[in-house]
Structure formats: C-alpha cells, structure tokens
Amino acid sequence: MTTSAVLFDFDGTLADTAADLSRALNCLRVARGLADMPLENLRPYASSGARGLLEAGLGILPDHPEYTSLRESFLRHYADGICVDTRLFPGMDRLLAAIEGRGLRWGIVTNKSTQLTHKIVAALGLEGRTACVVCGDTTPHLKPHPASLLHAAKELALEPASCVYLGDDLRDIQAARSAGMRSVAVEWGYGANVRAWQADAVIGQPPDLVAYLARVD
C-alpha cells in the first residue's frame, strides 16, 4: 500500500532529548550525595524515560518503595529544563521538509506524557506541522502495545498499512508490527543492535527514509 503518513517515535528518533533527561537524573543523584553520571553512560537509557534512567542512575526499579516519589521528582526536574539542549537530530529538518514536499503527513507517537511532549514540540517550532501527536497517556496502553499507533491511524483517517513508523527501540518495531504498519529502525538513536529487531527497514540517517519510500511506493 502506498505510504500516506510517516509517524515518528520522539525520544531518540525525532529529537535528541538525552542531555536534558540526563540532567534531570543527575539532579536526583546530587541530592543523594552522588556524583553526576556522564551523558554517554546515560544516553542508552534515554528512550526508556524515567523508568530506564532511574534504574541506570540509581539502581531503582518500579517495585522499589521510593520509585514513585523519585519518578515524580525526576519529572519535575525534567519539566523545569525540558528543552535546554534538546534538538532535532541532524538531517531531520531536511527529512520533514521532504516528507511535506511529497504531500505526505507526519506525526509523533510516543510513550512520553502529553504535557511534556507538547512543551518540546512547541519549543522546537513543530506546532502546526504535525498531523497528530499521540502520547503515552492518550490511550490506556504504552508501546509495545499497538494502541497508540492505531489511535494515530484513526486520527489521520488512514489504514495502518499506509503508515510507516520510525523508532530507535525494539518496542517501537514491535508496536508497528502489531499495528500492521511498516516499521523502520533508526541507527542514530539510543538503541543498540537495531538490525536484530527484524524491522522492515533499517536506516542510518534521516534523509535515508526518502530513498526507502521511493523503493517501496
């Protein structure tokens, strides 16, 4: 089926948010008398949000008695500095312009909360360009469940098979597969071993998607 829309995961796919997420985590470490962790150590966990960063930086899992309070503190720190160093990945501006130039719509499907996502979308100047923004609290289920991707397709009045979903985490590819969308794993994000995920395609930089769409449409 011809592609009608391109959907993006947010953290690690559309935007590089790792520095701001890591700063929020390090605020918690400093409060506990611990030294900052380097960005390069925390970067691989950025796609997993608060849960992944609390585990990586503090060894705190969701079953820990302090998890809820630490997660809330993390999110407060993050909201206070949500778009200091966050940027679109290199080449993403060019890709978005190319998608729009082909007459396609594009949107965001993320596990991030609506409040945080819309703050960054606005700060990056993307408001008015996105055809949809589906967040972690839009549906009852997070990726890898397909609910948020199916919601995006319904919002766009499209068949899921006419949508392509890009992500940098295995759960993105699993969600796309379950939703009946074509999946594209990206190598510039936070995930590792992306070629083992059995995505429909793997691309090394944002403009490579244009060539992929030309081949499959």
C-alpha positions in Angstrom: 0.0 0.0 0.0 1.3 3.5 -0.9 2.6 5.5 2.1 0.2 8.2 3.2 1.8 9.2 6.5 5.1 8.9 8.4 5.0 8.5 12.2 7.9 9.1 14.5 8.8 7.9 17.9 10.0 11.0 19.8 13.0 10.5 22.1 15.9 9.1 20.2 14.2 9.2 16.8 12.8 12.6 16.0 14.6 14.5 18.7 17.8 14.1 20.8 16.5 14.6 24.3 19.2 12.6 26.2 21.1 15.6 27.6 18.0 17.2 29.3 16.8 13.8 30.6 20.3 13.0 31.9 20.5 16.4 33.7 17.2 15.6 35.5 18.6 12.3 36.6 21.8 13.9 37.8 19.8 16.3 40.0 18.5 13.3 41.9 22.0 11.8 42.2 23.4 15.1 43.6 20.6 15.3 46.1 21.6 11.8 47.3 25.3 12.8 47.6 26.3 11.1 44.4 28.5 12.5 41.6 27.0 13.3 38.2 26.9 10.4 35.7 28.4 11.2 32.2 25.9 11.7 29.4 27.5 8.9 27.4 26.7 6.5 30.2 23.0 7.5 30.5 22.3 8.1 26.8 21.5 4.4 26.0 18.6 4.6 28.6 17.0 7.8 27.4 14.4 6.0 25.3 13.1 4.3 28.4 12.3 7.6 30.1 12.1 7.9 33.9 12.0 4.1 34.4 15.2 3.4 32.5 17.1 6.4 33.8 16.2 5.7 37.5 17.4 2.2 37.1 20.6 3.2 35.3 21.4 6.1 37.5 20.2 5.0 40.9 19.5 1.3 40.6 15.8 1.9 41.4 13.2 -0.4 39.8 9.4 0.1 39.8 9.0 -2.3 42.7 11.3 -0.2 45.0 9.4 1.7 47.8 11.0 5.0 46.7 10.3 4.6 43.0 7.1 6.7 42.8 8.4 9.6 44.7 11.7 9.6 42.8 9.9 9.3 39.5 7.8 12.4 40.4 11.0 14.3 41.4 12.7 13.3 38.2 9.7 14.5 36.1 9.7 17.8 38.0 13.4 18.4 37.3 12.9 17.4 33.7 9.9 19.7 33.2 12.0 22.6 34.6 14.7 22.2 31.9 12.8 20.3 29.2 14.3 21.9 26.1 17.6 23.4 27.1 19.8 21.1 25.0 17.1 19.1 23.1 17.4 19.4 19.3 16.1 17.6 16.3 18.6 15.1 15.1 20.9 16.2 12.3 19.2 15.8 8.9 15.7 15.7 10.5 14.7 19.1 9.3 15.5 18.1 5.7 13.6 14.8 6.1 10.5 16.6 7.4 10.6 19.1 4.5 11.0 16.2 2.1 8.0 14.4 3.6 5.9 17.5 3.3 7.2 18.1 -0.2 5.8 14.7 -1.2 2.4 15.7 0.0 2.6 13.3 3.0 1.5 13.9 6.5 3.7 13.2 9.5 3.1 12.8 13.2 4.5 11.7 16.5 3.7 8.6 18.6 5.5 8.5 21.9 5.3 7.0 25.4 6.1 10.4 26.8 3.3 12.3 28.5 1.1 14.8 26.6 2.2 17.7 28.9 5.9 17.1 28.3 5.7 16.2 24.6 3.7 19.3 23.7 6.2 21.6 25.5 9.0 20.2 23.4 7.0 20.2 20.2 6.3 23.9 20.7 9.9 24.7 21.7 11.2 23.0 18.5 8.8 25.0 16.4 6.9 21.9 15.2 3.4 23.0 16.2 1.2 23.4 13.1 3.3 20.9 11.1 2.4 17.7 12.9 -0.7 15.9 11.7 -1.1 14.2 15.0 0.7 13.9 18.4 -0.2 10.7 20.3 1.3 10.4 23.7 1.7 7.9 26.5 -1.4 9.0 28.2 -3.6 9.2 25.1 -4.5 5.5 25.2 -4.6 3.1 28.1 -1.5 1.2 26.8 2.1 2.1 26.1 4.3 0.7 23.3 5.0 -2.1 22.6 1.2 -2.4 22.7 -0.1 -1.1 19.3 -2.9 1.0 20.7 -1.2 4.4 20.3 -0.2 3.6 16.7 -3.7 2.5 15.9 -5.1 5.7 17.5 -2.8 7.8 15.3 -4.0 6.0 12.1 -7.6 6.5 13.2 -7.0 10.2 13.9 -5.5 10.6 10.4 -8.4 8.5 8.9 -5.9 6.1 7.4 -5.4 2.4 7.2 -2.5 1.4 9.4 -0.9 -0.3 6.4 -0.5 3.1 4.7 1.6 4.4 7.6 5.3 4.0 8.2 6.6 4.1 11.8 10.2 5.0 12.7 11.7 4.1 16.1 15.0 3.6 17.9 13.8 1.0 20.4 12.7 -2.6 20.0 9.3 -1.9 21.4 8.7 0.7 18.6 9.2 -2.1 16.0 7.1 -4.5 17.9 4.3 -1.9 18.2 4.4 -1.1 14.5 4.3 -4.8 13.6 1.3 -5.4 15.8 -0.5 -2.4 14.4 0.1 -3.6 10.8 2.4 -0.7 9.9 5.7 -0.8 8.1 8.5 -0.4 10.6 11.8 1.4 10.2 14.5 1.1 12.8 16.9 4.1 13.0 20.6 3.8 13.8 21.1 7.3 15.0 19.1 6.9 18.2 19.7 5.3 21.6 19.0 1.7 20.8 21.7 -1.0 20.1 21.7 -4.0 17.8 18.9 -2.5 15.8 19.5 -4.8 12.9 18.4 -7.7 15.1 14.9 -6.3 15.6 13.6 -7.6 12.2 12.2 -4.2 11.2 11.0 -3.8 7.6 14.0 -1.4 7.1 17.0 0.0 8.9 18.3 3.5 8.1 21.5 5.2 9.2 20.4 8.8 8.8 17.1 10.7 8.5 17.3 11.5 4.7 17.7 7.8 4.0 14.0 7.4 4.6 13.3 9.3 1.3 15.1 6.6 -0.6 13.3 3.8 1.3 9.9 5.4 0.5 10.8 5.7 -3.2 11.6 2.0 -3.3 8.5 0.7 -1.6 5.8 3.0 -3.0 
